[in-house]
Each structure stands twice: as structure tokens, then as C-alpha cells.
Amino acid sequence: MALLELRGLNKHFGGLHVTNSVDLVLEAGEIHCLIGPNGAGKSTLFRLILGEHHPGSGDILFAGENITALKPFARIHRGLSVKFQVPGVFKGLSVRQNLEIALQRTHRSVELAREIDRLLTFLNLEAEQMQTAGNLSHGQKQWLEIGMAISLKPQLLLLDEPTAGMSPEETHQTGEMVQRLNADGMTVLAIEHDMAFVRQVAQRVTVLHLGQVFAQGSIDEIVADERVAAIYLGQAHA
């Protein structure tokens, strides 16, 4: 069953056609990566899915329900969560306090402490739990925000360039986290430029170019597609 389905999604900003009749089906239980050159419309598509932008036309279906007109908070309540490219952690609070804030609506007392401990272990941040979040390394901040994003155990996790600014080792560890989440049943849609990460985690890949779906397939099919190589080199046109 399709968990997320985009049908003929269009978005204009003035005279700029940023999202152009995008059709995309995300199956429940998959890791799907969204790639494309800068300006392809990837971030706008994410904001349409989240409800931060509203399409000029087209529909967004989540778990079979048309959510096109729903506010962002209503989409979150239905099982969507997001981690944006720039970490949005509470820098003046400890790592543990950040996770407590994310979890306190759904967990209480002993259960809350147990879930925080579980997430700290998953995120490899046990040793840093009392450290001020603002003093974490960039990669650790990214992991902390992933922890906050998954605190509500969403059906669909949206990741906007989760490995931006990470070392190759941190990128690989992030990929392992995503794979573990997926093994536990979480569906993941990630925007990513790091092809090592895409190779590591993606079960399917969609390429956007000039706001349109340009290609779709397995990572091996996408890498072998000469048209995809051309748009990254700036040689292709709409």
C-alpha cells in the first residue's frame, strides 16, 4: 500500500514554476531518496508534503487520506515528522533535556526516562547526555535532532540533507541509524546530495530536475543513467 502519494502537484512562486506536475508514490516500509541539482525543487516539495506551502493544484494523500488542505500540525498528528537540514535543537539545554521536551507529551515519569535512555543509546549520545546541546559537534547535533524527530514514532520520517556537513564516518553512522529505523518499520523519504549515503540506504531513488520527476529507479539504475549524469554536469535542459 502507498503510504504517501503525490498526484499532479504544482507550485508557482510568481512566474516561477517550482514544482511541475509531480507524481510520486512512496510505499510503506521503504527508504526513498530524492536527489537532483540545486534549484530542482526538492525542498519546496518537502514543504508541500508538510503543509508549509500549499499547491496551486494537485493532491497529497497520506495513508489513503487526502491531506492537501490540512495544516502542518494535523499532518504531524497523522504520523509525519521531519528533520530539516539546519539542526533546530535547543542549544542552551542539555542533550537529555532536548529529548525530554520532545517526548514529554507522550511519555510520563519512569517511562519517559526509559525512552530517553533508549534514544541516547540509539543516537550514540549516552556520554554527552548532560552536555549542553550547543556544544555538540555538528554531526552530533544532527543526530540529536533525528532523535527528536523520531520521538513520536512517525509512520513517515522526512529527512532534509541529514548528512550535510558530516564526515564520511558520521555519514555512514547516520545511514546505519536510518536503516535501523526502517528495519523497525519506519518509512523514510530523504533529500540528499551525498551519493555515498544514497548508495548505502536507498531502496528507490527519484531524481528531480527543474521541478519535474526526471528519473526514478534503483540506485544502480540512476547512476547508470547518462541523462542523470548530464543534469548534474549542467548539460541537460527540460
N, C-alpha and C positions, 0 to 999 in steps of 0.2 A: 504493500500500500504506500502511496506517495504521502510523505509527511508534510512536505512543502511543495506547492505548485504555483508557478508564476505564469499567467496567461496574458500574452499581448501587452506587456507592461510598457507604458510610455511616460516619459517625464521630460518637460521642457523647462529651461530657465531662460526666459526671454525668447530670443530666436535660436537658442542652442538646444538641440535635441540630444539630451544626455543619455537617456535610456530609450532605445528604439525597438519597440515590439518584441520585448524579451520574453521568450518561453523557456522555462526551466523546471524540471521535475527532480526533486530530491527524495530519494527513497528512505524510508525509515531504517535506521541502523547503519547508514553509510557515512564515510568520510569523503566529502566532496570539496575539491579546491577550485577556487575561482581565480584565474590569472589573466594577465593582459598588460599591455604597456600603460604608462601613466596617461591619465585622461580617458581611459577606456570606459569609465562609468561604474567601476566596481564599488566604490564607496557609496555612490548615490544609490545603487541597487540595494546595498545593505540598509541604508536609511529608509528606503521604501518598504523593505521587509519589516523593519522595526516600527514603522509608522511615524518616523520623524519627518519624512516627506510623504506627500500624497500624490499618487499617479494622476496624470491627465486622463489616462484611460487604461483599461486592463484590470485584472483581478489577481488577488493574492489569496490562496487557500492554504490553511494550516490544519492538518488532521481532518481534512474534508470540510472544514468550515470556512466560509468566505470572511476573511478578516480585513478586507480592504479599507473599510471605514472605521475600524477600531482604533482607539487611542493606544499609544505605546504601552501604558501600564496594563491595559487589558490584554495585550499580546503577551506581556511578561507573565501575567496570571495564567495564561493558557499553556505556558510551557516553553517560551522563548527566553533566551538570555544571551548577553553579548559581552565580549571583551574588546574594547577599542584599542587602536594602535598605541596611543599615549596612555600610560598607566594612570588610573584615576584613584589611586589609593589615598587614604588619609595619612599624610606624611608625618604629622605630629603625634600619631598614635602608634602603639606597638603593633607588631605583626599579629599577635594574638587578639588584640582589641579590634583590628580591622576585620578579622574573621568573625569575631563575636557580633559585631554590628550587622554583618551580612546574614548571620544565622539566627539572630535573636527573635525574629518574627515566627520562626517555625520550630524552634527548639527551646527547651527550658532546663535550667539548673544542671543536674548531672548529665542529662542527655546532651545539653549544649556543650559542656566541657569535653565530653567523649567525642562529639563530632568535630570540634576544633582540633583535638589531638589527632583524629584520623586525617583531617585535611593537612595538618602540619607535616605529618609523615608522608602523605601523598605528594606534597609540594617540595619535599626535602628542605623544609624550613624549621625543623624542630629546634636546631641550635640557635636560630635567630628569632624565636618566638617573642622574646621580651625586648628585642631591639626596635628602635623607632623605625617605622617603615621608610621614612625619608632617607635613612642611612643605608638602606639595602643597595646592592648593585642593581644596575638596570635590569638584568635578567631576572633577578630575584623579585623585583617589583612586578615584572610581567607575570611571574608565577603566582604571586600573591593575588593579583587581580583575576587570574584564571580561577584561583580558589574561591574568590568572592563571587565570580560569575556562575560557578557550578554549585554554589551553596544551596540553591533552591532545587537542585537536581532537575534541570530543564530537560525536556524532550529534545530540543534543538539548541545547540550552542553555536553562536556566530563568533568567529574569531577574525579580527581585522589586523592582518600582519602581525601575528603573535610572536614571531621571532625577530622582528625589526630591532637592529642594534645588538643582537646577541652574538656571542662567539659560536664557532661551529659546535663545540661541546655542549653549550647551553641549548643551541638549536636542536641537537639530537635528543637531549633530555626532554625538551618540550614535545618533540614528536612522540617520545615514549609515553608521556603523560596523556597526550591526545589518543593514542592507541589504547591505553588502559581504560580511558573513559568510554571509548567506543566499544571495547570488549564488554563493558558493563551495561551496554545498551543505549548509550547516548549518541545521537546523530550530530554530526559536525559539518558546518559549512565554513570554510576558511578562505579569506583573501590572503594571498601570499606571493611574494616575489622570489623568495629563496627556493630555488628548484631542488636543492638537496632535501629540504623539508617536504616539499610536494612529492618527491620520489619516495620518501620514507613513509608517508601516511596516506596519500590519496588513493582511493579506490576508483574514483572518477574525477575528471578534470573538465571544466568549462573555460573556454577562452573568450573573453570579451574584447571587442575592438570597435571603437567609435560608437559605443553604446549598444552594439548588437552582439548576439551569440555568433562567434566566428567559427568555432570548432568545439567538439566535445568527444570525449573518449577516455580510454585508459591513459596513464602517464606515458607508456611506451608509444601509443598511437599519436599522442600530442607531440612528443619530442621528435618523432619521425616525420611529422607533417611539415613540409617545406614552406607552406603558406604561413604557418605559425612563426617559424624562424624569420620569415621576411618581415612580419609586422613588428617583431622585436628589433629588427635592424632598420625599421622605418622605411621599408621598400614597398609595403603594400598599401593599398588605398581601399576605401569602402567598396 
